[in-house]
Amino acid sequence: MERVIGEVFQYDSVKLRVVKNWKNKCNGCYFENKHICSKYRDLLGYCSSFCRDDNRDVIFREIKIIDIPK
């Protein structure tokens, strides 16, 4: 499985977007300090360029909805 760059998906109660990762590290990824991404490979897909068909590194960034006061 490979999630497409720009794709938005739900993980538990969190919405995540697949974004390009220019630094080839986990910095900024929702799963950076959770060390669980390999456990959920079927849901997340691969993030390393050498495992992806598009040869791009990606991270999974949380989409935060900000309430704008009226």
C-alpha positions in Angstrom: 0.0 0.0 0.0 1.2 3.5 -0.8 -0.6 6.7 0.3 -0.4 9.5 -2.3 1.2 12.8 -1.4 -1.6 15.2 -0.5 -3.9 12.4 0.6 -6.0 13.0 3.8 -7.0 10.0 5.9 -8.3 9.3 9.4 -6.2 7.6 12.1 -8.2 7.1 15.3 -9.8 10.5 15.9 -7.0 12.4 14.1 -7.0 13.6 10.4 -3.6 13.2 8.8 -2.2 14.5 5.4 0.6 12.8 3.5 3.3 15.5 2.7 6.7 15.4 1.0 9.6 15.1 3.4 12.6 17.0 2.1 14.9 16.2 5.0 14.7 12.4 4.9 13.9 12.3 8.7 10.8 11.9 10.8 10.9 15.5 12.1 7.3 16.9 12.0 5.7 13.5 11.5 2.7 12.8 13.7 4.3 9.4 14.5 7.8 10.8 15.2 7.8 10.1 18.9 5.3 7.3 18.9 7.4 4.6 17.3 4.4 2.8 16.0 4.4 3.6 12.3 5.9 0.2 11.5 3.2 -1.6 13.5 0.5 0.1 11.3 2.1 -0.3 7.9 -1.1 -1.6 6.4 -2.9 1.5 7.4 -0.2 4.1 6.8 1.8 2.7 3.9 5.6 3.4 3.6 7.2 6.7 4.2 10.8 6.0 3.0 11.6 6.8 -0.6 13.3 3.4 -1.2 10.0 1.6 -0.3 7.7 3.9 -2.3 6.8 3.7 -6.0 7.2 7.5 -6.4 10.7 7.5 -4.8 9.7 10.3 -2.4 10.1 10.5 1.4 6.9 11.5 3.1 5.7 12.2 6.6 2.2 12.1 8.1 1.2 15.6 9.3 -1.8 16.2 11.6 -4.4 18.5 10.2 -5.6 20.9 12.9 -8.8 22.7 12.5 -8.7 26.2 14.0 -11.9 27.8 15.1 -12.1 31.4 13.9 -13.9 33.7 16.3 -16.9 35.6 14.7 
